[in-house]
């Protein structure tokens, strides 16, 4: 597939990393340093040009593209690029990234001529809401309209009774779930019945939402349902997070130092209590009992501020902290200092976009462990060699099916279940094996 990407920032570079092995990529950006870095790491064509110029897109070789992705940090530039792409390559699939939810609403109303719109703020808010639902999780995602949940857990000595140290075939695993992967010392094991979960492992579970919640209680029995969250930062991301959590019936408080921004959040979200404060003053923290919140989300614009505020919140008693990551290196810093979960808006945005470069039967993609592994939602072809086989007879071949969706309903298959043509399978594999998995299915 010929893929034309406008924007070489963090979203663009993540997309390039995921797609460069299997596709012919051209990347356009005005920043020569970004382009040089991509060209050095990957075999891609780079063009220093303005992606919001029709002539520049034509000169950069957009003709013949199968997929056009506009993913700069500027909504208007992405909209203009997609409009010109429609003129130059009318049959190409066009996908744009936006931060303003209004553009997403316009697209849903059929008033934007693009094939798909990904809203970074909304995707981030949904990712955080999923994490809060299973607060013991390191990362979580949903498939099949919420019927299937993918969850990563770290296993320590304080939980896991009945599953840790026991062969999986004998372990007391929650119903409607499967351990799809065990990450041990940086390597992924696709487990069979004889494999054992050990303390220090990170496991990938595919199951129903109730099963994901049960796994969280099993591995972290001290965790309670989160009903009270403090959000640091009332910008677009923070406001989207507050809105999403509030819609789920969770009590939300927002801390925003800018008076005008705090006023807007208070007007837009009347059910949310908004403080015009920095949130790092000890008197304020004690007076407003911030330390008693069950969870805190740090969604300010600077990683350093998020890091300091999260550390301070933990000092005052907040047990569950989630931080927004703007720079990839910050993830390691956050984790080293005890922040429980990090969410990178650019990463979750890229996940939504890359699926358009996969086999057309692939409906959704989630990337795990720094993009080294992927979970695919793909429909099986009638010609697949797996169709008609029992799950216990299937060769693993570097991939493991954790769930299937049949007639619109999620099924978590037992060993005697037989795969049928037209089943949607939720499958875990290494990123460099995705093309092979799509072919065999």
C-alpha positions as CSV (number, residue, x, y, z in Angstrom):
1,X,0.0,0.0,0.0
2,X,1.2,3.5,-0.8
3,X,0.7,5.7,2.3
4,X,1.1,9.5,2.3
5,X,1.6,11.0,5.7
6,X,1.4,14.8,6.4
7,X,3.1,15.5,9.8
8,X,6.3,14.0,11.2
9,X,5.7,14.8,14.8
10,X,5.1,12.2,17.5
11,X,1.9,10.9,16.0
12,X,3.4,10.7,12.5
13,X,6.6,9.1,13.7
14,X,4.6,6.4,15.6
15,X,2.6,5.7,12.5
16,X,5.8,5.4,10.5
17,X,7.3,3.0,13.1
18,X,4.2,0.8,12.8
19,X,3.9,0.8,9.0
20,X,7.3,1.1,7.5
21,X,8.0,-2.6,7.1
22,X,5.0,-3.4,5.0
23,X,4.2,-0.2,3.1
24,X,5.6,2.4,0.8
25,X,5.6,5.6,2.9
26,X,6.1,9.2,2.0
27,X,6.2,11.7,4.9
28,X,5.8,15.5,4.4
29,X,6.7,18.1,7.1
30,X,8.1,21.6,7.3
31,X,10.7,20.6,10.0
32,X,13.8,19.2,8.4
33,X,15.1,17.8,11.7
34,X,12.1,15.6,12.2
35,X,12.4,14.3,8.6
36,X,16.1,13.6,8.9
37,X,15.4,11.5,12.1
38,X,12.7,9.5,10.4
39,X,14.8,8.9,7.2
40,X,17.8,7.8,9.4
41,X,15.7,5.2,11.3
42,X,13.4,3.9,8.6
43,X,13.4,3.3,4.9
44,X,10.8,6.0,4.0
45,X,10.7,8.9,1.6
46,X,10.7,12.3,3.3
47,X,9.8,15.7,1.7
48,X,10.3,19.1,3.3
49,X,7.1,20.9,2.3
50,X,3.9,22.5,3.4
51,X,1.2,19.8,3.7
52,X,-1.5,22.4,3.5
53,X,-0.5,23.4,-0.1
54,X,-2.1,21.6,-3.0
55,X,0.9,22.2,-5.2
56,X,3.3,21.0,-2.5
57,X,1.3,17.8,-2.1
58,X,1.4,17.2,-5.8
59,X,5.1,17.9,-6.1
60,X,5.7,15.5,-3.1
61,X,4.1,12.6,-5.0
62,X,0.7,12.2,-3.5
63,X,-0.7,10.9,-6.8
64,X,-1.4,7.2,-6.6
65,X,-1.6,7.1,-2.8
66,X,-4.0,4.5,-1.4
67,X,-4.1,6.1,2.1
68,X,-3.6,9.7,3.1
69,X,-3.0,10.6,6.8
70,X,-3.0,14.2,8.0
71,X,-1.7,14.1,11.6
72,X,0.0,17.4,12.3
73,X,-0.7,19.2,15.6
74,X,-2.8,21.8,13.8
75,X,-6.4,20.9,13.1
76,X,-6.9,23.4,10.3
77,X,-3.7,22.2,8.5
78,X,-5.0,18.6,8.6
79,X,-8.4,19.7,7.3
80,X,-6.8,21.6,4.4
81,X,-4.4,18.8,3.6
82,X,-7.3,16.3,3.4
83,X,-9.4,18.6,1.2
84,X,-6.5,18.9,-1.3
85,X,-5.9,15.2,-1.0
86,X,-9.5,14.6,-2.1
87,X,-8.8,16.7,-5.2
88,X,-5.5,15.0,-6.1
89,X,-6.4,11.4,-5.2
90,X,-10.2,11.1,-4.9
91,X,-10.1,7.4,-4.5
92,X,-7.7,7.3,-1.6
93,X,-8.8,6.7,2.0
94,X,-8.3,9.9,4.0
95,X,-7.8,10.0,7.8
96,X,-7.2,13.2,9.8
97,X,-6.3,13.9,13.4
98,X,-8.1,16.7,15.3
99,X,-8.0,18.0,18.8
100,X,-11.3,20.0,18.6
101,X,-14.2,17.8,19.3
102,X,-16.4,20.0,17.1
103,X,-14.7,18.7,14.0
104,X,-15.4,15.2,15.1
105,X,-19.1,16.1,15.5
106,X,-19.2,17.7,12.0
107,X,-17.7,14.5,10.5
108,X,-20.3,12.4,12.3
109,X,-23.0,14.6,10.8
110,X,-21.6,13.9,7.4
111,X,-20.4,17.5,6.9
112,X,-16.6,16.8,6.5
113,X,-15.5,15.0,3.4
114,X,-13.0,12.6,5.0
115,X,-13.2,8.9,5.6
116,X,-12.3,9.0,9.3
117,X,-11.6,11.5,12.0
118,X,-9.6,10.7,15.2
119,X,-9.9,13.1,18.1
120,X,-6.8,13.0,20.3
121,X,-8.5,14.4,23.3
122,X,-11.5,12.1,23.2
123,X,-9.3,9.0,22.6
124,X,-7.2,10.0,25.6
125,X,-10.2,10.6,27.8
126,X,-11.6,7.2,26.8
127,X,-8.2,5.5,27.5
128,X,-8.1,7.0,31.0
129,X,-11.7,6.0,31.7
130,X,-10.9,2.4,30.8
131,X,-7.9,2.5,33.1
132,X,-10.0,3.8,36.0
133,X,-12.5,1.1,35.5
134,X,-9.8,-1.5,36.1
135,X,-7.5,0.5,38.3
136,X,-5.0,-2.3,38.8
137,X,-4.3,-2.3,35.0
138,X,-1.1,-0.9,33.4
139,X,-2.9,-0.5,30.1
140,X,-6.3,-1.4,28.8
141,X,-8.3,-1.2,25.5
142,X,-11.7,-2.3,24.3
143,X,-12.8,-4.1,21.2
144,X,-16.0,-5.2,19.6
145,X,-18.1,-2.3,20.8
146,X,-16.9,-2.8,24.4
147,X,-17.7,-6.5,24.6
148,X,-14.0,-7.5,24.7
149,X,-11.3,-5.8,26.9
150,X,-7.6,-6.1,26.5
151,X,-5.8,-5.5,29.8
152,X,-2.1,-5.6,31.0
153,X,-1.4,-6.3,34.6
154,X,1.9,-6.3,36.6
155,X,2.0,-9.3,38.9
156,X,3.5,-8.8,42.4
157,X,3.7,-10.8,45.6
158,X,0.5,-9.2,47.1
159,X,-2.1,-10.8,44.8
160,X,-2.8,-13.5,42.3
161,X,-3.8,-16.3,44.7
162,X,-4.9,-19.3,42.7
163,X,-3.3,-18.2,39.4
164,X,0.4,-17.3,40.2
165,X,2.8,-20.2,40.2
166,X,0.2,-22.7,38.9
167,X,0.0,-24.1,35.4
168,X,-2.6,-22.1,33.5
169,X,-4.6,-25.2,32.8
170,X,-5.1,-25.6,36.6
171,X,-5.3,-22.0,37.5
172,X,-8.5,-20.5,38.8
173,X,-8.9,-17.9,36.1
174,X,-11.9,-15.6,35.9
175,X,-14.5,-16.9,33.5
176,X,-14.7,-15.4,30.0
177,X,-11.1,-14.6,29.8
178,X,-7.7,-15.9,28.6
179,X,-4.1,-15.0,29.4
180,X,-3.0,-14.2,25.9
181,X,0.6,-13.2,26.7
182,X,3.2,-13.2,29.4
183,X,5.9,-10.6,29.2
184,X,9.0,-11.7,31.1
185,X,12.3,-9.8,31.1
186,X,11.2,-8.0,28.0
187,X,10.2,-11.0,26.0
188,X,6.6,-12.1,25.1
189,X,5.5,-15.7,25.8
190,X,2.4,-16.9,24.1
191,X,1.3,-19.3,26.8
192,X,-0.1,-22.8,26.6
193,X,-1.7,-24.8,29.4
194,X,1.6,-25.8,31.0
195,X,3.0,-22.2,31.3
196,X,3.1,-20.5,34.7
197,X,2.6,-16.9,35.7
198,X,5.4,-15.7,38.0
199,X,5.8,-12.8,40.3
200,X,7.4,-9.9,38.3
201,X,5.6,-10.9,35.1
202,X,3.4,-8.6,33.1
203,X,0.4,-10.4,31.6
204,X,-1.9,-9.6,28.8
205,X,-5.5,-10.7,29.4
206,X,-8.3,-10.8,26.8
207,X,-11.7,-11.1,28.3
208,X,-15.1,-9.6,28.9
209,X,-15.3,-6.3,30.9
210,X,-16.5,-8.1,33.9
211,X,-13.6,-10.6,33.6
212,X,-11.1,-7.8,33.3
213,X,-12.5,-6.3,36.5
214,X,-12.3,-9.7,38.2
215,X,-8.7,-10.0,37.1
216,X,-8.0,-6.6,38.7
217,X,-9.5,-7.7,42.0
218,X,-7.6,-11.0,41.8
219,X,-4.2,-9.4,41.2
220,X,-4.8,-6.3,43.4
221,X,-7.4,-7.3,46.0
222,X,-6.8,-4.1,47.9
223,X,-8.0,-1.9,45.0
224,X,-11.5,-0.5,45.4
225,X,-13.9,0.9,42.8
226,X,-12.9,4.5,41.9
227,X,-15.7,7.0,42.4
228,X,-13.7,10.2,43.3
229,X,-11.1,11.6,40.8
230,X,-9.1,14.8,40.8
231,X,-8.0,16.1,37.4
232,X,-5.0,18.5,37.3
233,X,-5.4,20.7,34.2
234,X,-8.5,22.2,32.6
235,X,-7.2,22.4,29.1
236,X,-8.7,20.5,26.2
237,X,-7.4,17.1,27.4
238,X,-8.3,17.7,31.1
239,X,-11.8,18.9,30.2
240,X,-12.4,15.9,28.0
241,X,-11.3,13.6,30.8
242,X,-13.5,15.3,33.3
243,X,-16.5,15.2,31.0
244,X,-16.0,11.5,30.2
245,X,-15.6,10.5,33.8
246,X,-18.6,12.6,34.9
247,X,-20.7,10.9,32.3
248,X,-19.8,7.6,33.9
249,X,-21.1,8.7,37.3
250,X,-17.7,9.4,38.8
251,X,-17.3,12.4,41.0
252,X,-14.7,14.7,39.4
253,X,-12.8,17.8,40.7
254,X,-10.7,19.9,38.3
255,X,-7.7,22.0,39.3
256,X,-6.8,24.8,36.8
257,X,-4.5,27.7,37.6
258,X,-5.7,29.9,34.7
259,X,-8.7,31.8,35.9
260,X,-10.4,32.2,32.4
261,X,-9.9,28.5,31.6
262,X,-11.2,27.5,35.0
263,X,-14.3,29.6,34.4
264,X,-14.9,28.0,31.0
265,X,-14.6,24.5,32.4
266,X,-17.0,25.4,35.3
267,X,-19.6,26.7,32.7
268,X,-19.2,23.8,30.4
269,X,-19.3,21.1,33.1
270,X,-21.8,22.3,35.7
271,X,-21.6,18.9,37.6
272,X,-17.9,19.3,38.1
273,X,-16.3,21.2,41.0
274,X,-13.5,23.5,39.6
275,X,-10.7,25.1,41.6
276,X,-8.8,28.0,40.3
277,X,-5.5,27.0,41.9
278,X,-2.1,25.5,41.1
279,X,-2.9,22.3,43.1
280,X,0.6,22.1,44.6
281,X,0.1,24.4,47.6
282,X,0.2,22.3,50.8
283,X,-2.5,24.4,52.5
284,X,-4.8,23.9,49.5
285,X,-4.2,20.2,49.3
286,X,-5.0,19.7,53.0
287,X,-8.0,22.1,53.0
288,X,-9.6,20.5,50.0
289,X,-8.7,17.0,51.1
290,X,-7.0,16.3,47.7
291,X,-5.0,13.5,49.3
292,X,-8.3,11.6,50.1
293,X,-9.2,11.3,46.4
294,X,-9.1,7.7,45.2
295,X,-7.3,8.7,42.0
296,X,-5.7,11.7,40.4
297,X,-5.1,12.4,36.7
298,X,-2.4,14.8,35.7
299,X,-3.2,16.4,32.4
300,X,-1.2,19.6,32.4
301,X,0.8,20.7,29.3
302,X,4.2,20.1,30.7
303,X,5.5,16.7,31.8
304,X,7.7,18.2,34.5
305,X,4.7,19.8,36.1
306,X,2.7,16.6,35.9
307,X,5.6,14.7,37.4
308,X,6.0,17.0,40.4
309,X,2.2,17.3,41.0
310,X,1.8,13.5,40.9
311,X,4.7,13.0,43.3
312,X,3.3,15.5,45.7
313,X,-0.2,14.0,45.5
314,X,1.2,10.6,46.4
315,X,3.0,12.2,49.4
316,X,-0.4,13.5,50.6
317,X,-2.1,10.1,50.2
318,X,-3.4,9.7,46.7
319,X,-2.9,6.0,46.0
320,X,-3.7,5.8,42.2
321,X,-2.0,8.3,39.9
322,X,-2.4,8.6,36.1
323,X,-0.2,11.0,34.1
324,X,-0.4,12.3,30.6
325,X,2.8,11.9,28.7
326,X,3.9,14.5,26.1
327,X,7.5,13.2,25.6
328,X,8.1,9.5,25.2
329,X,11.1,9.5,27.6
330,X,8.8,10.8,30.4
331,X,7.1,7.4,30.6
332,X,10.2,5.9,32.2
333,X,10.6,8.9,34.5
334,X,7.0,8.6,35.7
335,X,7.3,4.9,36.2
336,X,10.6,5.2,38.1
337,X,9.0,7.7,40.5
338,X,5.9,5.6,41.2
339,X,3.3,7.0,38.9
340,X,0.9,4.1,38.3
341,X,-0.2,4.6,34.7
342,X,0.9,6.8,31.9
343,X,-1.2,7.6,28.8
344,X,0.4,9.1,25.7
345,X,-2.3,11.0,23.6
346,X,-0.2,10.7,20.5
347,X,0.2,6.9,21.0
348,X,-3.6,6.3,21.4
349,X,-4.2,8.5,18.4
350,X,-1.7,6.6,16.3
351,X,-3.4,3.3,17.3
352,X,-6.7,4.5,15.8
353,X,-5.0,5.6,12.6
354,X,-2.7,2.7,11.7
355,X,-5.6,0.2,11.3
356,X,-6.4,1.9,8.0
357,X,-3.2,0.5,6.6
358,X,-3.9,-3.0,7.6
359,X,-5.9,-5.6,5.7
360,X,-9.4,-4.3,5.0
361,X,-10.7,-7.1,7.2
362,X,-9.0,-5.6,10.2
363,X,-11.4,-3.4,12.2
364,X,-9.3,-2.3,15.1
365,X,-5.7,-2.3,16.3
366,X,-4.1,-1.8,19.7
367,X,-0.3,-1.5,20.2
368,X,1.4,-2.8,23.4
369,X,4.8,-2.5,25.0
370,X,6.2,0.4,22.9
371,X,4.6,-0.9,19.7
372,X,6.4,-4.2,19.9
373,X,3.1,-6.2,20.0
374,X,-0.3,-5.6,18.5
375,X,-3.8,-6.8,19.2
376,X,-5.9,-7.1,16.0
377,X,-9.6,-7.4,15.4
378,X,-9.8,-9.2,12.1
379,X,-12.5,-11.2,10.2
380,X,-11.4,-14.7,9.2
381,X,-11.6,-15.5,5.5
382,X,-13.4,-18.7,4.2
383,X,-10.0,-19.8,2.7
384,X,-8.1,-19.5,6.0
385,X,-6.4,-22.8,7.0
386,X,-7.6,-22.1,10.6
387,X,-11.3,-22.3,9.7
388,X,-12.8,-25.6,10.8
389,X,-10.0,-26.3,13.3
390,X,-10.6,-26.7,17.1
391,X,-8.7,-24.2,19.1
392,X,-6.7,-27.0,20.8
393,X,-5.5,-28.1,17.4
394,X,-4.4,-24.7,16.1
395,X,-0.6,-24.1,15.7
396,X,0.4,-21.0,17.6
397,X,2.9,-19.6,15.0
398,X,3.6,-16.5,17.0
399,X,0.0,-15.4,17.5
400,X,-2.8,-16.3,20.0
401,X,-6.5,-15.8,19.6
402,X,-8.1,-14.6,22.8
403,X,-11.7,-14.0,21.7
404,X,-14.0,-14.2,18.8
405,X,-17.0,-12.2,17.8
406,X,-19.7,-14.3,16.1
407,X,-23.1,-12.9,15.0
408,X,-22.3,-9.7,16.9
409,X,-21.7,-11.5,20.2
410,X,-18.3,-12.0,21.9
411,X,-17.3,-15.5,22.6
412,X,-14.3,-16.6,24.7
413,X,-13.4,-19.9,23.2
414,X,-12.6,-23.1,25.0
415,X,-10.3,-25.7,23.6
416,X,-13.0,-27.6,21.7
417,X,-14.5,-24.5,20.1
418,X,-14.2,-24.5,16.2
419,X,-13.3,-21.4,14.3
420,X,-15.8,-20.5,11.6
421,X,-15.5,-18.4,8.4
422,X,-16.6,-14.9,9.1
423,X,-15.7,-15.0,12.8
424,X,-14.0,-11.8,14.0
425,X,-10.9,-12.9,16.0
426,X,-9.1,-10.8,18.6
427,X,-5.6,-11.9,18.2
428,X,-2.3,-11.0,19.9
429,X,1.0,-11.1,17.9
430,X,4.4,-9.4,17.6
431,X,4.2,-6.3,15.4
432,X,6.7,-7.7,12.9
433,X,4.4,-10.7,12.4
434,X,1.1,-8.8,11.7
435,X,1.2,-9.1,7.9
436,X,1.7,-12.9,8.3
437,X,-1.1,-13.2,10.7
438,X,-3.5,-11.3,8.5
439,X,-2.5,-13.5,5.5
440,X,-3.1,-16.8,7.4
441,X,-6.4,-15.7,8.7
